[in-house]
Amino acid sequence: MTTTVEAVIDKGGAIQLLEYVPVTGPRRPLVIILDEAPATLPNEPALLSEAALAADWNRPEEDAAWSYLQPEK
């Protein structure tokens, strides 16, 4: 499996992945350090679209379409 994910390196040199990477055991990563600062908000596009998507998702038609995934009450 070859997977590319974005990460941030802090001043102390610690690497933080910006998304979850499922692995079944120890793996050997390769790290490429880009000569640019990280985005101030890595999830900014998702945060900016949240209100617009909520207007579409929070409708009775959507609730009915996905009701089969809800546990019985």
C-alpha positions as CSV (number, residue, x, y, z in Angstrom):
1,M,0.0,0.0,0.0
2,T,1.4,3.4,-0.9
3,T,-0.5,6.3,0.6
4,T,0.3,10.0,0.6
5,V,-1.0,12.2,3.4
6,E,-0.3,15.8,4.5
7,A,1.5,16.4,7.8
8,V,2.9,19.3,9.8
9,I,6.2,19.4,11.6
10,D,6.4,21.6,14.7
11,K,9.3,23.6,15.9
12,G,10.5,20.6,18.0
13,G,10.6,18.4,14.9
14,A,7.5,16.3,15.9
15,I,5.4,15.2,12.9
16,Q,1.6,15.3,13.1
17,L,-0.4,13.7,10.3
18,L,-3.4,15.7,9.3
19,E,-5.6,12.6,8.7
20,Y,-5.9,9.1,10.0
21,V,-3.9,6.4,8.3
22,P,-5.0,2.9,8.9
23,V,-2.1,0.4,9.0
24,T,-2.0,-3.3,10.0
25,G,1.5,-3.1,11.6
26,P,4.7,-1.2,11.5
27,R,5.4,0.6,8.2
28,R,8.3,2.6,6.8
29,P,7.3,6.1,5.9
30,L,9.2,8.6,3.7
31,V,9.1,12.2,4.7
32,I,9.4,15.0,2.1
33,I,9.8,18.5,3.7
34,L,8.4,21.2,1.4
35,D,9.8,24.8,1.6
36,E,6.5,26.4,2.5
37,A,4.5,27.1,5.6
38,P,1.5,24.8,6.4
39,A,-2.1,26.1,5.8
40,T,-3.3,28.1,8.8
41,L,-6.4,25.9,8.9
42,P,-5.9,22.5,7.3
43,N,-9.6,21.8,7.2
44,E,-10.6,25.3,6.0
45,P,-12.5,24.2,2.9
46,A,-14.7,21.8,5.0
47,L,-15.3,24.5,7.6
48,L,-16.3,27.1,4.9
49,S,-18.7,24.7,3.2
50,E,-20.3,23.5,6.4
51,A,-23.1,26.0,6.5
52,A,-24.1,25.6,2.8
53,L,-24.1,21.8,3.2
54,A,-26.1,21.9,6.4
55,A,-28.9,23.8,4.6
56,D,-29.1,20.9,2.1
57,W,-28.6,18.1,4.6
58,N,-31.0,19.3,7.3
59,R,-34.1,18.7,5.3
60,P,-36.9,16.1,5.9
61,E,-36.2,14.5,2.5
62,E,-32.6,13.8,3.6
63,D,-33.7,12.4,7.0
64,A,-36.1,10.1,5.2
65,A,-33.4,9.0,2.6
66,W,-31.0,8.0,5.4
67,S,-33.5,6.8,8.0
68,Y,-32.5,3.1,7.4
69,L,-29.1,3.9,9.0
70,Q,-30.7,5.2,12.2
71,P,-31.1,2.7,15.1
72,E,-34.7,2.0,16.1
73,K,-35.9,4.2,19.0
